[in-house]
Amino acid sequence: MPHYRAEGDIPRKRHTVHRVTGDVVFEELIGADGFSGASSLLYHRCSPSAVVGIDAIDADPAAFQPNHPVRPLHLRTGMLDTDDSVDCVTGRRVLLGNADIELAHVRGSGRSALYRNVIGDELIYVQSGSATLETSFGSLAVGTGDYVLVPMSAVHRWAVTTPSIELLVISGSRHITIPSRYLSSEGQLLEGAPFSERDQRGPVFGPPAGNVEGEGVDVLVRTRHGMSRHVHATHPFDVIGWDGCLYPWALNIGDFEPVVGRIHQPPSVHQTFAGNGFVVCSFVPRLLDFDPSAVKVPYHHANVDTDEVLFYSAGDFVSRAGSGIGVGSISVHPAGFVHGPQPGSFERSIEADRTGETAVMIDVFSPLGITAQGLQVADPEYAWSWSRQP
């Protein structure tokens, strides 16, 4: 988890009366795992519970079809029926998912609605463009290659600062964390971890955003039953200070330090995040295996326990040449399918000493379903790509 921070105007002791210009401020505790996990305490000028309207938003929940008969998939996000004028919350196109995770894609612009997800944390990968994530904790500038971790229940909105932004959205059913093997018993990132606290960027706290008086501040709330709209009496960004260890933060994939070896290393050395029922790994430019007899492309393997998803972000994917895979592609190699490099990949890799590709891998421990929109952009020829001659 991120380290402790204290920002703005907070009292010396928690849960004590605190006044600003004579008025008592209101505490809001955001905590993980009840009261037994990481938490932050925010101090609002006005009650964050004061709502003046609540209604349901009619929207069909994502419907996942089983991947049956079981087959590998190639989803071409460039073919999605999207409009850059949508925002980064309501414009998301859910492609894959199960009870533990949903994977969505969006190309958006402008400023989104205020939003909180109370199902689980969201991990968003910025494929291109830049934005400011505006939150109750402050503003976080993000751009191409950033992972952005937004804790569940944190009110936020996306303010796009380029003509548009492209995002891969990983929504968990609970919390998304740093793998425990990278952390000391006190929560510090260890020597040998693939990134450090210096690589983590938190929000910059500033003056309150938006109105702090009057009515009519809409916040979209995502629960397991669907989307609701809460109309708050005052703006949820009326925070004068906060402290704790639970807040949005960003890590650029380029700051992930890859592990290289004399012979090929397993995908687990690339792990970056851990979720409930899934892990997220980062493939970044690195030296290739340096034993004279090393096979430098991944060996064929069967995913016994997981469905393997790869989002191809940048570079030349040597092991996938001839498959149709390119930047923006999403491959799904499910449990029950033996997959490996495309024909000719080994021969092309013999003289190579490094790889320049960047990709995000999500290993999911229960079978993934696919939405109708995902099926619409699936390459019907992908399953046969290993049978083609290079």
C-alpha positions in Angstrom: 0.0 0.0 0.0 1.2 3.6 -0.3 2.9 5.2 2.7 1.3 7.5 5.3 0.5 11.0 4.2 -1.0 14.0 6.0 -2.3 17.0 4.0 -4.0 20.3 4.7 -5.7 21.3 7.9 -6.2 18.4 10.3 -6.3 18.3 14.2 -3.5 16.9 16.3 -5.7 14.0 17.5 -8.2 11.9 15.5 -11.9 12.1 16.3 -11.6 15.3 18.2 -13.5 18.6 17.6 -11.9 20.6 14.8 -13.2 24.0 13.8 -12.5 26.2 10.8 -13.6 29.8 11.0 -15.7 28.8 14.0 -17.5 25.9 12.3 -17.1 22.3 13.3 -15.8 20.2 10.3 -17.0 16.7 9.6 -14.8 13.5 9.5 -15.2 10.9 6.9 -13.3 7.6 7.4 -12.6 5.6 4.2 -11.3 2.2 5.3 -10.5 -1.2 3.7 -11.6 -4.5 5.3 -13.9 -2.8 7.8 -11.8 -1.2 10.4 -8.9 -3.7 10.1 -7.2 -2.5 7.0 -5.6 0.7 5.5 -7.7 3.8 6.0 -7.7 7.6 5.5 -9.6 10.2 7.4 -10.9 13.2 5.5 -12.2 16.5 7.0 -15.2 18.1 5.2 -16.6 21.6 5.6 -20.1 20.1 5.2 -21.6 16.7 5.9 -20.7 14.2 3.2 -24.0 12.3 4.1 -26.3 15.3 3.2 -28.1 14.1 0.1 -31.2 15.8 -1.3 -32.0 13.2 -3.9 -31.4 9.5 -4.8 -32.5 7.7 -7.9 -31.6 4.6 -10.0 -29.9 4.9 -13.3 -31.4 2.6 -15.9 -28.6 0.6 -17.5 -28.3 -3.0 -18.5 -25.5 -4.7 -16.5 -22.8 -6.4 -18.5 -23.9 -9.8 -19.6 -21.1 -12.3 -20.0 -21.4 -15.3 -22.3 -19.3 -18.4 -21.6 -16.3 -18.9 -23.8 -17.7 -22.2 -25.2 -16.5 -24.0 -27.0 -13.3 -23.0 -25.3 -11.1 -21.0 -27.8 -8.4 -18.3 -27.8 -9.7 -14.8 -28.6 -8.2 -11.7 -30.1 -10.3 -8.6 -29.4 -9.5 -5.6 -31.6 -10.2 -2.5 -29.5 -9.6 -0.2 -32.5 -12.8 -1.7 -34.0 -15.0 -0.8 -31.0 -18.0 1.4 -31.8 -16.9 4.3 -29.6 -17.2 8.0 -29.8 -14.4 10.2 -28.4 -17.0 12.6 -27.1 -18.1 10.1 -24.3 -16.6 10.5 -20.8 -14.2 8.1 -19.1 -16.9 6.8 -16.7 -20.1 6.4 -18.6 -18.4 5.7 -21.9 -16.7 2.4 -20.8 -17.3 -0.7 -23.0 -17.1 -3.8 -20.9 -15.5 -6.7 -22.9 -14.6 -9.5 -20.4 -15.4 -10.4 -16.9 -16.6 -12.7 -14.1 -17.6 -12.4 -10.5 -14.1 -11.2 -9.6 -13.2 -8.8 -12.3 -14.4 -6.7 -15.3 -12.2 -5.5 -18.1 -13.4 -2.4 -20.0 -12.1 -0.1 -22.7 -12.9 3.6 -23.2 -11.8 6.4 -25.4 -13.1 9.5 -23.8 -12.7 13.3 -23.5 -13.8 16.2 -21.4 -14.7 15.9 -17.7 -16.6 12.9 -16.4 -19.3 12.9 -13.8 -18.3 12.5 -10.2 -18.2 8.8 -9.5 -17.5 6.3 -6.8 -17.3 2.5 -7.1 -18.2 0.6 -4.0 -17.8 -2.9 -5.5 -14.0 -2.8 -5.5 -10.9 -0.9 -6.4 -10.3 0.2 -10.0 -6.9 -0.1 -11.7 -6.8 2.0 -14.9 -4.0 1.7 -17.5 -3.6 4.9 -19.6 -2.8 3.7 -23.1 -2.6 7.2 -24.6 -3.4 10.8 -23.7 -3.4 12.6 -20.4 -5.8 13.7 -17.7 -6.1 15.0 -14.2 -7.8 12.6 -11.8 -9.7 15.0 -9.5 -10.5 13.5 -6.1 -11.4 14.4 -2.6 -7.7 13.8 -1.8 -6.5 16.3 -4.4 -5.5 16.2 -8.1 -3.4 13.5 -9.7 -1.9 14.2 -13.2 -1.7 11.0 -15.3 -0.5 10.2 -18.8 0.5 7.5 -21.2 1.8 4.3 -19.5 0.4 5.1 -16.1 -1.4 2.6 -13.9 -3.9 4.6 -11.8 -5.2 2.9 -8.7 -8.5 4.3 -7.3 -9.6 2.8 -4.0 -13.2 1.8 -3.7 -15.6 4.5 -2.4 -13.2 7.3 -3.3 -15.2 10.1 -5.1 -13.4 11.1 -8.3 -13.8 12.3 -11.8 -11.6 12.3 -15.0 -10.7 15.6 -16.5 -9.1 14.9 -19.9 -6.3 17.3 -20.8 -5.7 16.1 -24.4 -8.2 15.9 -27.2 -9.0 12.3 -26.0 -7.6 9.6 -23.8 -7.6 5.8 -24.1 -8.0 3.7 -21.0 -8.0 0.0 -20.1 -10.1 -0.3 -16.9 -9.7 -3.2 -14.6 -12.5 -3.3 -12.0 -12.0 -5.6 -9.1 -14.6 -7.2 -6.7 -12.5 -6.2 -3.7 -9.1 -4.6 -3.2 -6.1 -4.4 -5.6 -2.8 -4.3 -3.8 0.9 -4.6 -4.2 2.0 -8.3 -4.0 2.8 -9.2 -0.4 6.2 -10.7 -1.4 7.4 -7.3 -2.3 6.6 -5.8 1.1 8.2 -5.9 4.5 6.1 -6.9 7.5 5.6 -3.1 8.1 4.5 -2.5 4.5 7.7 -1.0 3.0 8.7 -2.0 -0.5 11.7 -4.3 -0.2 15.1 -4.1 -1.8 14.7 -6.2 -4.9 11.0 -5.2 -5.5 10.5 -4.1 -9.1 9.5 -0.5 -8.0 9.8 1.6 -4.9 7.9 4.3 -3.1 9.8 6.9 -5.1 8.0 5.6 -8.2 4.5 6.0 -6.7 2.8 9.3 -7.2 0.0 10.5 -5.0 -2.5 13.4 -5.4 -1.5 17.0 -4.9 -3.7 18.5 -2.3 -5.2 21.9 -3.1 -8.1 24.2 -2.3 -11.6 22.8 -2.5 -13.0 22.3 -6.0 -16.5 23.1 -7.0 -19.3 24.7 -5.0 -19.4 24.2 -1.2 -22.9 25.6 -0.8 -26.3 25.0 -2.4 -27.8 21.9 -3.8 -27.5 19.7 -6.9 -24.1 18.0 -6.9 -24.5 14.6 -8.7 -22.4 11.6 -7.8 -22.7 8.3 -9.6 -22.5 5.3 -7.3 -21.8 1.9 -8.7 -23.0 -1.0 -6.5 -23.5 -4.7 -7.2 -27.1 -3.9 -8.0 -26.4 -1.3 -10.6 -25.8 2.4 -10.9 -27.4 5.0 -8.6 -27.3 8.8 -8.6 -26.9 10.6 -5.3 -27.5 14.3 -5.3 -25.4 15.9 -2.6 -26.3 19.1 -0.8 -22.7 20.3 -1.1 -19.6 19.3 -3.1 -17.8 16.2 -1.9 -14.5 17.9 -2.7 -15.0 20.4 0.2 -12.1 18.7 2.0 -9.8 20.9 4.1 -7.3 18.2 5.0 -6.8 14.4 5.3 -4.4 11.8 6.5 -3.9 8.1 6.1 -2.6 5.4 3.9 -5.5 4.8 1.5 -5.7 7.2 -1.4 -5.4 7.2 -5.3 -1.9 6.8 -6.7 -0.2 6.2 -10.0 2.8 4.2 -11.1 4.2 4.4 -14.7 4.8 1.1 -16.3 8.2 2.4 -17.5 9.2 2.5 -13.8 8.7 -1.2 -13.4 12.2 -2.8 -13.3 12.2 -6.1 -15.3 13.8 -9.3 -14.1 16.1 -10.9 -16.7 17.9 -14.2 -16.6 20.3 -16.5 -18.4 17.3 -18.6 -19.5 13.7 -17.6 -19.9 11.9 -16.4 -16.7 8.3 -17.3 -15.8 5.5 -14.7 -16.2 5.3 -14.4 -12.4 8.5 -12.3 -12.3 6.5 -9.5 -14.0 3.8 -9.3 -11.4 2.9 -5.8 -10.4 -0.5 -5.9 -8.6 -2.7 -8.6 -6.9 -6.5 -8.6 -6.9 -9.2 -10.9 -5.6 -9.1 -13.7 -8.1 -6.5 -12.2 -10.5 -3.0 -10.7 -10.8 -1.7 -8.0 -13.1 1.8 -8.2 -14.7 3.9 -5.7 -16.6 5.9 -6.6 -19.7 8.4 -3.8 -20.5 11.5 -3.4 -22.7 14.3 -5.6 -21.3 17.3 -7.6 -22.2 16.5 -11.1 -23.5 17.9 -14.3 -22.1 21.6 -14.4 -22.5 22.6 -18.1 -22.4 24.0 -19.0 -25.8 21.4 -21.8 -26.2 18.5 -20.0 -24.6 15.1 -20.0 -26.4 14.3 -16.3 -26.2 10.5 -16.5 -26.9 8.0 -17.9 -24.4 7.6 -21.7 -24.4 4.3 -23.3 -25.2 2.2 -23.6 -22.0 -1.2 -24.5 -20.9 -2.9 -22.3 -18.3 -4.1 -24.9 -15.8 -5.6 -22.5 -13.3 -6.1 -19.2 -15.2 -7.4 -17.4 -18.2 -4.5 -15.3 -19.5 -5.3 -11.8 -20.9 -2.7 -9.6 -22.6 -3.3 -6.0 -23.6 -0.6 -5.0 -26.1 0.4 -1.4 -25.4 3.5 -0.6 -27.5 6.4 -2.0 -29.5 7.0 -4.9 -31.8 5.6 -8.2 -30.5 8.1 -10.6 -31.9 6.5 -13.8 -30.6 3.1 -12.8 -32.1 4.1 -11.8 -35.6 1.6 -13.2 -38.2 -1.3 -13.5 -35.7 -2.9 -10.2 -36.4 -2.0 -9.0 -32.9 -0.9 -5.3 -32.7 -1.0 -2.2 -30.5 -4.4 -2.1 -28.8 -5.1 -5.8 -29.2 -6.4 -7.9 -26.3 -5.6 -11.6 -26.4 -7.4 -14.2 -24.2 -5.7 -17.6 -23.8 -8.1 -19.6 -21.6 -7.5 -22.6 -19.4 -7.7 -25.6 -21.6 -5.8 -24.1 -24.6 -2.1 -24.7 -25.1 -0.6 -21.5 -26.5 2.9 -20.2 -27.3 4.9 -18.3 -29.9 3.6 -18.0 -33.4 5.3 -20.0 -36.2 8.6 -18.4 -37.1 9.0 -16.6 -33.8 11.9 -18.7 -32.6 13.9 -18.1 -35.9 13.2 -14.3 -35.7 14.5 -14.2 -32.1 17.8 -15.9 -32.6 19.9 -12.8 -33.2 17.8 -10.5 -30.9 19.4 -9.4 -27.6 16.5 -7.3 -26.3 12.7 -6.8 -26.6 11.1 -3.4 -26.9 7.5 -4.4 -26.3 5.1 -3.1 -23.5 2.1 -5.1 -22.5 -0.3 -5.5 -19.5 -1.1 -9.1 -18.6 -4.0 -10.1 -16.3 -4.2 -13.7 -15.1 -7.7 -14.5 -13.9 -8.3 -17.6 -11.7 -11.9 -18.2 -12.7 -13.2 -18.5 -16.3 -13.8 -15.2 -18.1 -17.0 -14.6 -20.0 -17.2 -12.3 -22.9 -19.8 -9.6 -23.7 -21.7 -9.2 -27.0 -19.6 -6.1 -27.7 -16.4 -8.1 -27.1 -17.6 -10.8 -29.6 -18.3 -8.1 -32.2 -14.6 -7.2 -32.3 -13.2 -10.7 -32.0 -11.0 -11.9 -34.9 -12.7 -15.1 -36.2 -9.4 -16.3 -37.6 -7.3 -16.0 -34.5 -7.7 -19.5 -33.3 -6.0 -20.9 -36.5 -3.1 -18.5 -36.5 -0.7 -21.1 -35.1 -1.4 -23.3 -38.0 -0.3 -20.8 -40.6 3.2 -20.9 -42.2 5.3 -17.9 -41.5 
